[in-house]
Amino acid sequence: MKKVTIVTVAVLALGLAACNKTGADNNAANETAVENNAEYDVNAATNDSVNAADAALNAASNAVDNAGEAVENASDAVQNATTN
């Protein structure tokens, strides 16, 4: 009976040791978390700058379109004035 108890205790101790993370495992997990967060931050910053650039280009395009329409309207007004 003593042998069974000793073997059982040894198996349980090994099982518990296997379940617990070591300091190296914890450090690796923390490093991975830091890397993932850094990647997230870089992606967010990149997306923000891309969105800002897109908005600026859209605004410039709209301004050019508006200017083109103003020129066209002025041309139409001149043509109407000379016809009437």
PDB file with SEQRES, HELIX, SHEET and CRYST1 records, atoms N, CA, C and O in Angstrom:
SEQRES   1 A   84  MET LYS LYS VAL THR ILE VAL THR VAL ALA VAL LEU ALA          
SEQRES   2 A   84  LEU GLY LEU ALA ALA CYS ASN LYS THR GLY ALA ASP ASN          
SEQRES   3 A   84  ASN ALA ALA ASN GLU THR ALA VAL GLU ASN ASN ALA GLU          
SEQRES   4 A   84  TYR ASP VAL ASN ALA ALA THR ASN ASP SER VAL ASN ALA          
SEQRES   5 A   84  ALA ASP ALA ALA LEU ASN ALA ALA SER ASN ALA VAL ASP          
SEQRES   6 A   84  ASN ALA GLY GLU ALA VAL GLU ASN ALA SER ASP ALA VAL          
SEQRES   7 A   84  GLN ASN ALA THR THR ASN                                      
HELIX    1 AA1 LYS A    2  CYS A   19  1                                  18    
HELIX    2 AA2 GLY A   23  THR A   83  1                                  61    
CRYST1    1.000    1.000    1.000  90.00  90.00  90.00 P 1           1          
ATOM      1  N   MET A   1       0.811  -1.189   0.000  1.00  0.00           N  
ATOM      2  CA  MET A   1       0.000   0.000   0.000  1.00  0.00           C  
ATOM      3  C   MET A   1       0.861   1.261   0.000  1.00  0.00           C  
ATOM      4  O   MET A   1       0.505   2.260  -0.625  1.00  0.00           O  
ATOM      5  N   LYS A   2       1.987   1.213   0.699  1.00  0.00           N  
ATOM      6  CA  LYS A   2       2.854   2.377   0.742  1.00  0.00           C  
ATOM      7  C   LYS A   2       3.404   2.709  -0.646  1.00  0.00           C  
ATOM      8  O   LYS A   2       3.562   3.877  -0.999  1.00  0.00           O  
ATOM      9  N   LYS A   3       3.693   1.662  -1.427  1.00  0.00           N  
ATOM     10  CA  LYS A   3       4.217   1.910  -2.772  1.00  0.00           C  
ATOM     11  C   LYS A   3       3.172   2.604  -3.642  1.00  0.00           C  
ATOM     12  O   LYS A   3       3.502   3.504  -4.415  1.00  0.00           O  
ATOM     13  N   VAL A   4       1.948   2.198  -3.520  1.00  0.00           N  
ATOM     14  CA  VAL A   4       0.884   2.818  -4.302  1.00  0.00           C  
ATOM     15  C   VAL A   4       0.736   4.283  -3.903  1.00  0.00           C  
ATOM     16  O   VAL A   4       0.565   5.143  -4.767  1.00  0.00           O  
ATOM     17  N   THR A   5       0.798   4.568  -2.635  1.00  0.00           N  
ATOM     18  CA  THR A   5       0.673   5.936  -2.148  1.00  0.00           C  
ATOM     19  C   THR A   5       1.829   6.785  -2.640  1.00  0.00           C  
ATOM     20  O   THR A   5       1.630   7.919  -3.075  1.00  0.00           O  
ATOM     21  N   ILE A   6       3.038   6.244  -2.574  1.00  0.00           N  
ATOM     22  CA  ILE A   6       4.220   6.983  -3.020  1.00  0.00           C  
ATOM     23  C   ILE A   6       4.138   7.250  -4.520  1.00  0.00           C  
ATOM     24  O   ILE A   6       4.432   8.357  -4.970  1.00  0.00           O  
ATOM     25  N   VAL A   7       3.739   6.242  -5.295  1.00  0.00           N  
ATOM     26  CA  VAL A   7       3.616   6.408  -6.741  1.00  0.00           C  
ATOM     27  C   VAL A   7       2.523   7.426  -7.060  1.00  0.00           C  
ATOM     28  O   VAL A   7       2.691   8.260  -7.950  1.00  0.00           O  
ATOM     29  N   THR A   8       1.412   7.361  -6.341  1.00  0.00           N  
ATOM     30  CA  THR A   8       0.313   8.299  -6.572  1.00  0.00           C  
ATOM     31  C   THR A   8       0.749   9.728  -6.275  1.00  0.00           C  
ATOM     32  O   THR A   8       0.454  10.640  -7.047  1.00  0.00           O  
ATOM     33  N   VAL A   9       1.441   9.925  -5.177  1.00  0.00           N  
ATOM     34  CA  VAL A   9       1.921  11.257  -4.820  1.00  0.00           C  
ATOM     35  C   VAL A   9       2.918  11.757  -5.862  1.00  0.00           C  
ATOM     36  O   VAL A   9       2.896  12.932  -6.230  1.00  0.00           O  
ATOM     37  N   ALA A  10       3.780  10.882  -6.331  1.00  0.00           N  
ATOM     38  CA  ALA A  10       4.766  11.275  -7.341  1.00  0.00           C  
ATOM     39  C   ALA A  10       4.077  11.668  -8.641  1.00  0.00           C  
ATOM     40  O   ALA A  10       4.447  12.663  -9.264  1.00  0.00           O  
ATOM     41  N   VAL A  11       3.076  10.891  -9.053  1.00  0.00           N  
ATOM     42  CA  VAL A  11       2.344  11.201 -10.282  1.00  0.00           C  
ATOM     43  C   VAL A  11       1.598  12.526 -10.138  1.00  0.00           C  
ATOM     44  O   VAL A  11       1.603  13.335 -11.066  1.00  0.00           O  
ATOM     45  N   LEU A  12       0.965  12.758  -9.008  1.00  0.00           N  
ATOM     46  CA  LEU A  12       0.254  14.013  -8.785  1.00  0.00           C  
ATOM     47  C   LEU A  12       1.213  15.204  -8.777  1.00  0.00           C  
ATOM     48  O   LEU A  12       0.901  16.266  -9.316  1.00  0.00           O  
ATOM     49  N   ALA A  13       2.382  15.016  -8.163  1.00  0.00           N  
ATOM     50  CA  ALA A  13       3.369  16.101  -8.130  1.00  0.00           C  
ATOM     51  C   ALA A  13       3.857  16.431  -9.536  1.00  0.00           C  
ATOM     52  O   ALA A  13       4.008  17.600  -9.891  1.00  0.00           O  
ATOM     53  N   LEU A  14       4.103  15.392 -10.336  1.00  0.00           N  
ATOM     54  CA  LEU A  14       4.529  15.638 -11.715  1.00  0.00           C  
ATOM     55  C   LEU A  14       3.420  16.304 -12.523  1.00  0.00           C  
ATOM     56  O   LEU A  14       3.687  17.172 -13.354  1.00  0.00           O  
ATOM     57  N   GLY A  15       2.203  15.904 -12.284  1.00  0.00           N  
ATOM     58  CA  GLY A  15       1.066  16.509 -12.978  1.00  0.00           C  
ATOM     59  C   GLY A  15       0.921  17.979 -12.638  1.00  0.00           C  
ATOM     60  O   GLY A  15       0.680  18.803 -13.520  1.00  0.00           O  
ATOM     61  N   LEU A  16       1.066  18.309 -11.372  1.00  0.00           N  
ATOM     62  CA  LEU A  16       0.984  19.712 -10.968  1.00  0.00           C  
ATOM     63  C   LEU A  16       2.140  20.519 -11.545  1.00  0.00           C  
ATOM     64  O   LEU A  16       1.961  21.663 -11.963  1.00  0.00           O  
ATOM     65  N   ALA A  17       3.304  19.928 -11.565  1.00  0.00           N  
ATOM     66  CA  ALA A  17       4.463  20.622 -12.116  1.00  0.00           C  
ATOM     67  C   ALA A  17       4.270  20.882 -13.608  1.00  0.00           C  
ATOM     68  O   ALA A  17       4.684  21.922 -14.121  1.00  0.00           O  
ATOM     69  N   ALA A  18       3.654  19.956 -14.284  1.00  0.00           N  
ATOM     70  CA  ALA A  18       3.422  20.116 -15.715  1.00  0.00           C  
ATOM     71  C   ALA A  18       2.361  21.184 -15.995  1.00  0.00           C  
ATOM     72  O   ALA A  18       2.403  21.846 -17.032  1.00  0.00           O  
ATOM     73  N   CYS A  19       1.431  21.347 -15.088  1.00  0.00           N  
ATOM     74  CA  CYS A  19       0.369  22.330 -15.287  1.00  0.00           C  
ATOM     75  C   CYS A  19       0.831  23.758 -15.030  1.00  0.00           C  
ATOM     76  O   CYS A  19       0.322  24.695 -15.643  1.00  0.00           O  
ATOM     77  N   ASN A  20       1.776  23.926 -14.143  1.00  0.00           N  
ATOM     78  CA  ASN A  20       2.234  25.272 -13.795  1.00  0.00           C  
ATOM     79  C   ASN A  20       3.205  25.776 -14.851  1.00  0.00           C  
ATOM     80  O   ASN A  20       4.114  25.062 -15.275  1.00  0.00           O  
ATOM     81  N   LYS A  21       2.995  27.022 -15.268  1.00  0.00           N  
ATOM     82  CA  LYS A  21       3.922  27.627 -16.223  1.00  0.00           C  
ATOM     83  C   LYS A  21       5.178  28.045 -15.481  1.00  0.00           C  
ATOM     84  O   LYS A  21       5.129  28.467 -14.326  1.00  0.00           O  
ATOM     85  N   THR A  22       6.262  27.923 -16.145  1.00  0.00           N  
ATOM     86  CA  THR A  22       7.512  28.383 -15.553  1.00  0.00           C  
ATOM     87  C   THR A  22       7.679  29.860 -15.825  1.00  0.00           C  
ATOM     88  O   THR A  22       6.902  30.449 -16.576  1.00  0.00           O  
ATOM     89  N   GLY A  23       8.672  30.453 -15.231  1.00  0.00           N  
ATOM     90  CA  GLY A  23       8.943  31.867 -15.462  1.00  0.00           C  
ATOM     91  C   GLY A  23       9.227  32.139 -16.921  1.00  0.00           C  
ATOM     92  O   GLY A  23       8.805  33.164 -17.456  1.00  0.00           O  
ATOM     93  N   ALA A  24       9.938  31.235 -17.572  1.00  0.00           N  
ATOM     94  CA  ALA A  24      10.251  31.419 -18.991  1.00  0.00           C  
ATOM     95  C   ALA A  24       8.981  31.394 -19.840  1.00  0.00           C  
ATOM     96  O   ALA A  24       8.837  32.174 -20.782  1.00  0.00           O  
ATOM     97  N   ASP A  25       8.062  30.487 -19.496  1.00  0.00           N  
ATOM     98  CA  ASP A  25       6.794  30.428 -20.231  1.00  0.00           C  
ATOM     99  C   ASP A  25       6.000  31.712 -20.034  1.00  0.00           C  
ATOM    100  O   ASP A  25       5.423  32.242 -20.984  1.00  0.00           O  
ATOM    101  N   ASN A  26       5.970  32.211 -18.801  1.00  0.00           N  
ATOM    102  CA  ASN A  26       5.255  33.460 -18.532  1.00  0.00           C  
ATOM    103  C   ASN A  26       5.901  34.625 -19.275  1.00  0.00           C  
ATOM    104  O   ASN A  26       5.204  35.476 -19.827  1.00  0.00           O  
ATOM    105  N   ASN A  27       7.227  34.661 -19.290  1.00  0.00           N  
ATOM    106  CA  ASN A  27       7.926  35.730 -19.997  1.00  0.00           C  
ATOM    107  C   ASN A  27       7.623  35.679 -21.485  1.00  0.00           C  
ATOM    108  O   ASN A  27       7.410  36.713 -22.117  1.00  0.00           O  
ATOM    109  N   ALA A  28       7.604  34.469 -22.045  1.00  0.00           N  
ATOM    110  CA  ALA A  28       7.305  34.324 -23.473  1.00  0.00           C  
ATOM    111  C   ALA A  28       5.880  34.780 -23.768  1.00  0.00           C  
ATOM    112  O   ALA A  28       5.634  35.443 -24.776  1.00  0.00           O  
ATOM    113  N   ALA A  29       4.949  34.429 -22.897  1.00  0.00           N  
ATOM    114  CA  ALA A  29       3.559  34.841 -23.082  1.00  0.00           C  
ATOM    115  C   ALA A  29       3.441  36.359 -22.988  1.00  0.00           C  
ATOM    116  O   ALA A  29       2.714  36.978 -23.765  1.00  0.00           O  
ATOM    117  N   ASN A  30       4.151  36.954 -22.041  1.00  0.00           N  
ATOM    118  CA  ASN A  30       4.111  38.415 -21.898  1.00  0.00           C  
ATOM    119  C   ASN A  30       4.731  39.103 -23.110  1.00  0.00           C  
ATOM    120  O   ASN A  30       4.221  40.119 -23.583  1.00  0.00           O  
ATOM    121  N   GLU A  31       5.822  38.553 -23.605  1.00  0.00           N  
ATOM    122  CA  GLU A  31       6.477  39.132 -24.781  1.00  0.00           C  
ATOM    123  C   GLU A  31       5.556  39.060 -25.996  1.00  0.00           C  
ATOM    124  O   GLU A  31       5.480  40.001 -26.786  1.00  0.00           O  
ATOM    125  N   THR A  32       4.865  37.946 -26.135  1.00  0.00           N  
ATOM    126  CA  THR A  32       3.922  37.794 -27.246  1.00  0.00           C  
ATOM    127  C   THR A  32       2.794  38.820 -27.127  1.00  0.00           C  
ATOM    128  O   THR A  32       2.381  39.416 -28.121  1.00  0.00           O  
ATOM    129  N   ALA A  33       2.304  39.018 -25.910  1.00  0.00           N  
ATOM    130  CA  ALA A  33       1.239  40.000 -25.705  1.00  0.00           C  
ATOM    131  C   ALA A  33       1.721  41.404 -26.052  1.00  0.00           C  
ATOM    132  O   ALA A  33       0.991  42.177 -26.671  1.00  0.00           O  
ATOM    133  N   VAL A  34       2.935  41.731 -25.659  1.00  0.00           N  
ATOM    134  CA  VAL A  34       3.490  43.053 -25.968  1.00  0.00           C  
ATOM    135  C   VAL A  34       3.628  43.223 -27.474  1.00  0.00           C  
ATOM    136  O   VAL A  34       3.294  44.277 -28.014  1.00  0.00           O  
ATOM    137  N   GLU A  35       4.117  42.195 -28.152  1.00  0.00           N  
ATOM    138  CA  GLU A  35       4.266  42.268 -29.606  1.00  0.00           C  
ATOM    139  C   GLU A  35       2.915  42.421 -30.296  1.00  0.00           C  
ATOM    140  O   GLU A  35       2.776  43.199 -31.240  1.00  0.00           O  
ATOM    141  N   ASN A  36       1.930  41.682 -29.824  1.00  0.00           N  
ATOM    142  CA  ASN A  36       0.596  41.790 -30.423  1.00  0.00           C  
ATOM    143  C   ASN A  36       0.012  43.181 -30.224  1.00  0.00           C  
ATOM    144  O   ASN A  36      -0.590  43.743 -31.139  1.00  0.00           O  
ATOM    145  N   ASN A  37       0.191  43.738 -29.026  1.00  0.00           N  
ATOM    146  CA  ASN A  37      -0.325  45.080 -28.768  1.00  0.00           C  
ATOM    147  C   ASN A  37       0.403  46.115 -29.604  1.00  0.00           C  
ATOM    148  O   ASN A  37      -0.213  47.061 -30.095  1.00  0.00           O  
ATOM    149  N   ALA A  38       1.696  45.948 -29.771  1.00  0.00           N  
ATOM    150  CA  ALA A  38       2.460  46.887 -30.600  1.00  0.00           C  
ATOM    151  C   ALA A  38       1.990  46.814 -32.045  1.00  0.00           C  
ATOM    152  O   ALA A  38       1.840  47.839 -32.710  1.00  0.00           O  
ATOM    153  N   GLU A  39       1.759  45.602 -32.524  1.00  0.00           N  
ATOM    154  CA  GLU A  39       1.270  45.441 -33.902  1.00  0.00           C  
ATOM    155  C   GLU A  39      -0.099  46.095 -34.064  1.00  0.00           C  
ATOM    156  O   GLU A  39      -0.374  46.736 -35.079  1.00  0.00           O  
ATOM    157  N   TYR A  40      -0.948  45.930 -33.062  1.00  0.00           N  
ATOM    158  CA  TYR A  40      -2.276  46.562 -33.101  1.00  0.00           C  
ATOM    159  C   TYR A  40      -2.140  48.081 -33.168  1.00  0.00           C  
ATOM    160  O   TYR A  40      -2.823  48.737 -33.954  1.00  0.00           O  
ATOM    161  N   ASP A  41      -1.252  48.638 -32.337  1.00  0.00           N  
ATOM    162  CA  ASP A  41      -1.059  50.091 -32.323  1.00  0.00           C  
ATOM    163  C   ASP A  41      -0.552  50.600 -33.664  1.00  0.00           C  
ATOM    164  O   ASP A  41      -1.008  51.632 -34.156  1.00  0.00           O  
ATOM    165  N   VAL A  42       0.398  49.871 -34.256  1.00  0.00           N  
ATOM    166  CA  VAL A  42       0.937  50.282 -35.558  1.00  0.00           C  
ATOM    167  C   VAL A  42      -0.147  50.226 -36.617  1.00  0.00           C  
ATOM    168  O   VAL A  42      -0.267  51.137 -37.437  1.00  0.00           O  
ATOM    169  N   ASN A  43      -0.934  49.164 -36.604  1.00  0.00           N  
ATOM    170  CA  ASN A  43      -2.016  49.049 -37.586  1.00  0.00           C  
ATOM    171  C   ASN A  43      -3.045  50.160 -37.407  1.00  0.00           C  
ATOM    172  O   ASN A  43      -3.538  50.720 -38.386  1.00  0.00           O  
ATOM    173  N   ALA A  44      -3.365  50.476 -36.164  1.00  0.00           N  
ATOM    174  CA  ALA A  44      -4.340  51.538 -35.912  1.00  0.00           C  
ATOM    175  C   ALA A  44      -3.807  52.880 -36.394  1.00  0.00           C  
ATOM    176  O   ALA A  44      -4.541  53.666 -36.993  1.00  0.00           O  
ATOM    177  N   ALA A  45      -2.535  53.140 -36.134  1.00  0.00           N  
ATOM    178  CA  ALA A  45      -1.939  54.406 -36.581  1.00  0.00           C  
ATOM    179  C   ALA A  45      -1.891  54.474 -38.100  1.00  0.00           C  
ATOM    180  O   ALA A  45      -2.145  55.523 -38.693  1.00  0.00           O  
ATOM    181  N   THR A  46      -1.566  53.357 -38.720  1.00  0.00           N  
ATOM    182  CA  THR A  46      -1.522  53.311 -40.186  1.00  0.00           C  
ATOM    183  C   THR A  46      -2.904  53.554 -40.765  1.00  0.00           C  
ATOM    184  O   THR A  46      -3.069  54.315 -41.719  1.00  0.00           O  
ATOM    185  N   ASN A  47      -3.893  52.900 -40.178  1.00  0.00           N  
ATOM    186  CA  ASN A  47      -5.264  53.077 -40.665  1.00  0.00           C  
ATOM    187  C   ASN A  47      -5.722  54.521 -40.496  1.00  0.00           C  
ATOM    188  O   ASN A  47      -6.393  55.065 -41.374  1.00  0.00           O  
ATOM    189  N   ASP A  48      -5.366  55.145 -39.376  1.00  0.00           N  
ATOM    190  CA  ASP A  48      -5.754  56.535 -39.149  1.00  0.00           C  
ATOM    191  C   ASP A  48      -5.134  57.443 -40.200  1.00  0.00           C  
ATOM    192  O   ASP A  48      -5.810  58.321 -40.737  1.00  0.00           O  
ATOM    193  N   SER A  49      -3.857  57.241 -40.497  1.00  0.00           N  
ATOM    194  CA  SER A  49      -3.206  58.111 -41.480  1.00  0.00           C  
ATOM    195  C   SER A  49      -3.755  57.867 -42.877  1.00  0.00           C  
ATOM    196  O   SER A  49      -3.899  58.805 -43.661  1.00  0.00           O  
ATOM    197  N   VAL A  50      -4.062  56.613 -43.192  1.00  0.00           N  
ATOM    198  CA  VAL A  50      -4.649  56.307 -44.506  1.00  0.00           C  
ATOM    199  C   VAL A  50      -6.030  56.945 -44.618  1.00  0.00           C  
ATOM    200  O   VAL A  50      -6.379  57.508 -45.656  1.00  0.00           O  
ATOM    201  N   ASN A  51      -6.807  56.855 -43.555  1.00  0.00           N  
ATOM    202  CA  ASN A  51      -8.141  57.460 -43.586  1.00  0.00           C  
ATOM    203  C   ASN A  51      -8.054  58.980 -43.720  1.00  0.00           C  
ATOM    204  O   ASN A  51      -8.852  59.588 -44.433  1.00  0.00           O  
ATOM    205  N   ALA A  52      -7.094  59.587 -43.041  1.00  0.00           N  
ATOM    206  CA  ALA A  52      -6.926  61.043 -43.142  1.00  0.00           C  
ATOM    207  C   ALA A  52      -6.500  61.432 -44.555  1.00  0.00           C  
ATOM    208  O   ALA A  52      -6.986  62.425 -45.097  1.00  0.00           O  
ATOM    209  N   ALA A  53      -5.608  60.665 -45.148  1.00  0.00           N  
ATOM    210  CA  ALA A  53      -5.169  60.949 -46.517  1.00  0.00           C  
ATOM    211  C   ALA A  53      -6.322  60.783 -47.498  1.00  0.00           C  
ATOM    212  O   ALA A  53      -6.497  61.596 -48.406  1.00  0.00           O  
ATOM    213  N   ASP A  54      -7.105  59.726 -47.309  1.00  0.00           N  
ATOM    214  CA  ASP A  54      -8.272  59.526 -48.183  1.00  0.00           C  
ATOM    215  C   ASP A  54      -9.253  60.687 -48.074  1.00  0.00           C  
ATOM    216  O   ASP A  54      -9.782  61.163 -49.079  1.00  0.00           O  
ATOM    217  N   ALA A  55      -9.490  61.139 -46.843  1.00  0.00           N  
ATOM    218  CA  ALA A  55     -10.421  62.253 -46.641  1.00  0.00           C  
ATOM    219  C   ALA A  55      -9.892  63.519 -47.313  1.00  0.00           C  
ATOM    220  O   ALA A  55     -10.654  64.264 -47.929  1.00  0.00           O  
ATOM    221  N   ALA A  56      -8.587  63.758 -47.193  1.00  0.00           N  
ATOM    222  CA  ALA A  56      -7.999  64.945 -47.827  1.00  0.00           C  
ATOM    223  C   ALA A  56      -8.100  64.865 -49.347  1.00  0.00           C  
ATOM    224  O   ALA A  56      -8.405  65.858 -50.009  1.00  0.00           O  
ATOM    225  N   LEU A  57      -7.843  63.683 -49.894  1.00  0.00           N  
ATOM    226  CA  LEU A  57      -7.956  63.517 -51.351  1.00  0.00           C  
ATOM    227  C   LEU A  57      -9.394  63.687 -51.817  1.00  0.00           C  
ATOM    228  O   LEU A  57      -9.650  64.283 -52.864  1.00  0.00           O  
ATOM    229  N   ASN A  58     -10.317  63.168 -51.047  1.00  0.00           N  
ATOM    230  CA  ASN A  58     -11.729  63.330 -51.403  1.00  0.00           C  
ATOM    231  C   ASN A  58     -12.135  64.799 -51.371  1.00  0.00           C  
ATOM    232  O   ASN A  58     -12.863  65.269 -52.245  1.00  0.00           O  
ATOM    233  N   ALA A  59     -11.663  65.513 -50.362  1.00  0.00           N  
ATOM    234  CA  ALA A  59     -11.990  66.938 -50.263  1.00  0.00           C  
ATOM    235  C   ALA A  59     -11.393  67.703 -51.442  1.00  0.00           C  
ATOM    236  O   ALA A  59     -12.048  68.574 -52.014  1.00  0.00           O  
ATOM    237  N   ALA A  60     -10.164  67.382 -51.801  1.00  0.00           N  
ATOM    238  CA  ALA A  60      -9.527  68.050 -52.944  1.00  0.00           C  
ATOM    239  C   ALA A  60     -10.263  67.729 -54.233  1.00  0.00           C  
ATOM    240  O   ALA A  60     -10.475  68.608 -55.068  1.00  0.00           O  
ATOM    241  N   SER A  61     -10.647  66.483 -54.394  1.00  0.00           N  
ATOM    242  CA  SER A  61     -11.386  66.076 -55.592  1.00  0.00           C  
ATOM    243  C   SER A  61     -12.722  66.800 -55.672  1.00  0.00           C  
ATOM    244  O   SER A  61     -13.136  67.246 -56.742  1.00  0.00           O  
ATOM    245  N   ASN A  62     -13.386  66.912 -54.539  1.00  0.00           N  
ATOM    246  CA  ASN A  62     -14.670  67.632 -54.521  1.00  0.00           C  
ATOM    247  C   ASN A  62     -14.468  69.106 -54.869  1.00  0.00           C  
ATOM    248  O   ASN A  62     -15.286  69.700 -55.571  1.00  0.00           O  
ATOM    249  N   ALA A  63     -13.381  69.688 -54.377  1.00  0.00           N  
ATOM    250  CA  ALA A  63     -13.107  71.100 -54.682  1.00  0.00           C  
ATOM    251  C   ALA A  63     -12.850  71.289 -56.178  1.00  0.00           C  
ATOM    252  O   ALA A  63     -13.308  72.263 -56.775  1.00  0.00           O  
ATOM    253  N   VAL A  64     -12.123  70.361 -56.771  1.00  0.00           N  
ATOM    254  CA  VAL A  64     -11.859  70.437 -58.219  1.00  0.00           C  
ATOM    255  C   VAL A  64     -13.160  70.271 -58.996  1.00  0.00           C  
ATOM    256  O   VAL A  64     -13.410  70.990 -59.963  1.00  0.00           O  
ATOM    257  N   ASP A  65     -13.979  69.328 -58.572  1.00  0.00           N  
ATOM    258  CA  ASP A  65     -15.277  69.140 -59.233  1.00  0.00           C  
ATOM    259  C   ASP A  65     -16.129  70.401 -59.133  1.00  0.00           C  
ATOM    260  O   ASP A  65     -16.754  70.818 -60.109  1.00  0.00           O  
ATOM    261  N   ASN A  66     -16.148  71.003 -57.949  1.00  0.00           N  
ATOM    262  CA  ASN A  66     -16.939  72.223 -57.764  1.00  0.00           C  
ATOM    263  C   ASN A  66     -16.416  73.363 -58.629  1.00  0.00           C  
ATOM    264  O   ASN A  66     -17.194  74.128 -59.199  1.00  0.00           O  
ATOM    265  N   ALA A  67     -15.116  73.470 -58.720  1.00  0.00           N  
ATOM    266  CA  ALA A  67     -14.528  74.520 -59.563  1.00  0.00           C  
ATOM    267  C   ALA A  67     -14.882  74.286 -61.034  1.00  0.00           C  
ATOM    268  O   ALA A  67     -15.194  75.225 -61.766  1.00  0.00           O  
ATOM    269  N   GLY A  68     -14.827  73.032 -61.446  1.00  0.00           N  
ATOM    270  CA  GLY A  68     -15.202  72.697 -62.825  1.00  0.00           C  
ATOM    271  C   GLY A  68     -16.643  73.041 -63.111  1.00  0.00           C  
ATOM    272  O   GLY A  68     -16.959  73.547 -64.188  1.00  0.00           O  
ATOM    273  N   GLU A  69     -17.525  72.774 -62.164  1.00  0.00           N  
ATOM    274  CA  GLU A  69     -18.938  73.095 -62.342  1.00  0.00           C  
ATOM    275  C   GLU A  69     -19.148  74.604 -62.369  1.00  0.00           C  
ATOM    276  O   GLU A  69     -20.000  75.102 -63.105  1.00  0.00           O  
ATOM    277  N   ALA A  70     -18.373  75.333 -61.566  1.00  0.00           N  
ATOM    278  CA  ALA A  70     -18.491  76.793 -61.566  1.00  0.00           C  
ATOM    279  C   ALA A  70     -18.060  77.368 -62.912  1.00  0.00           C  
ATOM    280  O   ALA A  70     -18.687  78.295 -63.423  1.00  0.00           O  
ATOM    281  N   VAL A  71     -16.999  76.823 -63.481  1.00  0.00           N  
ATOM    282  CA  VAL A  71     -16.544  77.270 -64.807  1.00  0.00           C  
ATOM    283  C   VAL A  71     -17.598  76.948 -65.851  1.00  0.00           C  
ATOM    284  O   VAL A  71     -17.892  77.769 -66.720  1.00  0.00           O  
ATOM    285  N   GLU A  72     -18.158  75.771 -65.765  1.00  0.00           N  
ATOM    286  CA  GLU A  72     -19.198  75.378 -66.720  1.00  0.00           C  
ATOM    287  C   GLU A  72     -20.422  76.279 -66.593  1.00  0.00           C  
ATOM    288  O   GLU A  72     -21.008  76.678 -67.599  1.00  0.00           O  
ATOM    289  N   ASN A  73     -20.806  76.599 -65.367  1.00  0.00           N  
ATOM    290  CA  ASN A  73     -21.953  77.488 -65.163  1.00  0.00           C  
ATOM    291  C   ASN A  73     -21.660  78.883 -65.697  1.00  0.00           C  
ATOM    292  O   ASN A  73     -22.536  79.520 -66.283  1.00  0.00           O  
ATOM    293  N   ALA A  74     -20.432  79.363 -65.498  1.00  0.00           N  
ATOM    294  CA  ALA A  74     -20.068  80.684 -66.011  1.00  0.00           C  
ATOM    295  C   ALA A  74     -20.101  80.690 -67.529  1.00  0.00           C  
ATOM    296  O   ALA A  74     -20.548  81.656 -68.146  1.00  0.00           O  
ATOM    297  N   SER A  75     -19.627  79.608 -68.125  1.00  0.00           N  
ATOM    298  CA  SER A  75     -19.647  79.496 -69.585  1.00  0.00           C  
ATOM    299  C   SER A  75     -21.079  79.495 -70.094  1.00  0.00           C  
ATOM    300  O   SER A  75     -21.400  80.158 -71.081  1.00  0.00           O  
ATOM    301  N   ASP A  76     -21.927  78.753 -69.419  1.00  0.00           N  
ATOM    302  CA  ASP A  76     -23.352  78.723 -69.801  1.00  0.00           C  
ATOM    303  C   ASP A  76     -23.985  80.110 -69.665  1.00  0.00           C  
ATOM    304  O   ASP A  76     -24.796  80.522 -70.495  1.00  0.00           O  
ATOM    305  N   ALA A  77     -23.595  80.825 -68.594  1.00  0.00           N  
ATOM    306  CA  ALA A  77     -24.158  82.163 -68.398  1.00  0.00           C  
ATOM    307  C   ALA A  77     -23.718  83.109 -69.507  1.00  0.00           C  
ATOM    308  O   ALA A  77     -24.508  83.926 -69.980  1.00  0.00           O  
ATOM    309  N   VAL A  78     -22.459  83.001 -69.923  1.00  0.00           N  
ATOM    310  CA  VAL A  78     -21.958  83.848 -71.030  1.00  0.00           C  
ATOM    311  C   VAL A  78     -22.691  83.496 -72.306  1.00  0.00           C  
ATOM    312  O   VAL A  78     -23.120  84.380 -73.048  1.00  0.00           O  
ATOM    313  N   GLN A  79     -22.834  82.207 -72.563  1.00  0.00           N  
ATOM    314  CA  GLN A  79     -23.531  81.766 -73.794  1.00  0.00           C  
ATOM    315  C   GLN A  79     -24.972  82.243 -73.772  1.00  0.00           C  
ATOM    316  O   GLN A  79     -25.480  82.713 -74.790  1.00  0.00           O  
ATOM    317  N   ASN A  80     -25.633  82.133 -72.647  1.00  0.00           N  
ATOM    318  CA  ASN A  80     -27.030  82.600 -72.535  1.00  0.00           C  
ATOM    319  C   ASN A  80     -27.117  84.114 -72.729  1.00  0.00           C  
ATOM    320  O   ASN A  80     -28.054  84.614 -73.352  1.00  0.00           O  
ATOM    321  N   ALA A  81     -26.156  84.822 -72.202  1.00  0.00           N  
ATOM    322  CA  ALA A  81     -26.180  86.286 -72.333  1.00  0.00           C  
ATOM    323  C   ALA A  81     -25.991  86.706 -73.778  1.00  0.00           C  
ATOM    324  O   ALA A  81     -26.630  87.654 -74.234  1.00  0.00           O  
ATOM    325  N   THR A  82     -25.131  86.021 -74.499  1.00  0.00           N  
ATOM    326  CA  THR A  82     -24.903  86.394 -75.897  1.00  0.00           C  
ATOM    327  C   THR A  82     -26.062  85.937 -76.777  1.00  0.00           C  
ATOM    328  O   THR A  82     -26.336  86.573 -77.795  1.00  0.00           O  
ATOM    329  N   THR A  83     -26.733  84.881 -76.426  1.00  0.00           N  
ATOM    330  CA  THR A  83     -27.849  84.393 -77.223  1.00  0.00           C  
ATOM    331  C   THR A  83     -29.078  85.239 -76.997  1.00  0.00           C  
ATOM    332  O   THR A  83     -29.821  85.516 -77.939  1.00  0.00           O  
ATOM    333  N   ASN A  84     -29.301  85.644 -75.798  1.00  0.00           N  
ATOM    334  CA  ASN A  84     -30.509  86.430 -75.480  1.00  0.00           C  
ATOM    335  C   ASN A  84     -30.182  87.850 -75.713  1.00  0.00           C  
ATOM    336  O   ASN A  84     -31.032  88.720 -75.518  1.00  0.00           O  
TER     337      ASN A  84                                                      
END                                                                             
